[in-house]
Amino acid sequence: MITDDKIIELFSKCDDFSKNSDDIIQNSSIDAQESTKKHKHHREGIISDAEVMTVLVLFHYSGYRCLKHFYLNHVCERMRHIFPKIVLQPFRQTHDN
C-alpha cells in the first residue's frame, strides 16, 4: 500500500483543493447571498472534506472492490493514527426479525 508520508502529502493536496474550491464556489455562486440567510438543517460532519477525498483516492488505489470493506478493514483498523476522528461505525446494519 502507500506509505504514511504519501498519505499525508495526498491529504495536504486534497485540503488545498477543498479550501480553494470552497472559496471559488462561495464567491461565484449566483445565490451566495441568499444561501447565507437560509437556515442550515444538516449537522456538520465529523471529518473534513479533505479527509473524505483522501479516503476515496486511497480506495481507488487499494484494489478493494467494495468501499465498505476497504473502510472497515483498512481505514478503521490500520489508519487510525492518520485519521484520528474517523467514524468507526459508518454503515447502518439492519437486522431481520
N, C-alpha and C positions, 0 to 999 in steps of 0.2 A: 504494500500500500504506500501511500505518500507519507513522507516524514512530517513530524510536528512543525518544523520550520517552514516547510512548504504550505502547510495548512494555515499557519499564521500569516504568511505572505498572501495567500489567497483570500483570507478573511480581510486583510488590510485593503486589498484591491476592491473587494465587494463592498466594504464600508465606504470607501471613497466614492464608488459608483452610486451607492444608495444616497449618500448626502448630496451629491451633485444632481442626481435625478430628482430628488425631493425638492430642491431649490428651483430647478427648471420647471417642474410641473406646477409648483405653487405660484411662481411668477408669471407663467404663461397661460394659466387656466383662465377660461372665459368667465367662469362664475367663482373665481377665487374669493371675491369679497362676500358673496352670498354664502359660501361654504363656511366661512368663519362665524357667521351669525347663527347657523343651524346648530342644534344640539347633536352631539355625537352619542349614538345609542349602543356603541360597542366598547368593550374594555380594551385597554392597551395590552399588547402581547408581552409575555414574559421575556422572550428572547428577541433580539433585534432583527430587522430585515436582513442585515448583512450576515448574521448567523444562519438564517434560513437559506439564503442564497449559497452560502458556503457548504452547508449540508447537502443541498441539491446538486451542486457541482461535484462534490465528493461521491455522491450516489452514482452519478453518471460515469465516473471513472472507476468505480469499485468492481463492476462485474456482477453485482446483485441484480436480480430481475424484479424484485419487489421492494418498494421504498419502505414499507412497514418492517420487513425483516432486516433491512440494512439499518434502519433507525434503532430498532430494539436491540439487535445483536451486535452491531458495530459501534454506533454513536453512543448509545446509553451505557454500554459496558466498557468500551475501550477508549472513548474520547471524553470522558467526564472531566479530565484535567484541563482540556482545551475549552470545553463548553460547560462551565460550572452551573449555569442557570437552565440547563437543558431539562425539558419536561420528561419525566420518567414514564408516565402512562398517557401517551398522546392519543391512543386509539381506544375508543369505547368498545368494550366487549359486551356482546349480548348473550344472554343465557336463555335457552329454550326451556320452558317449564313442562 
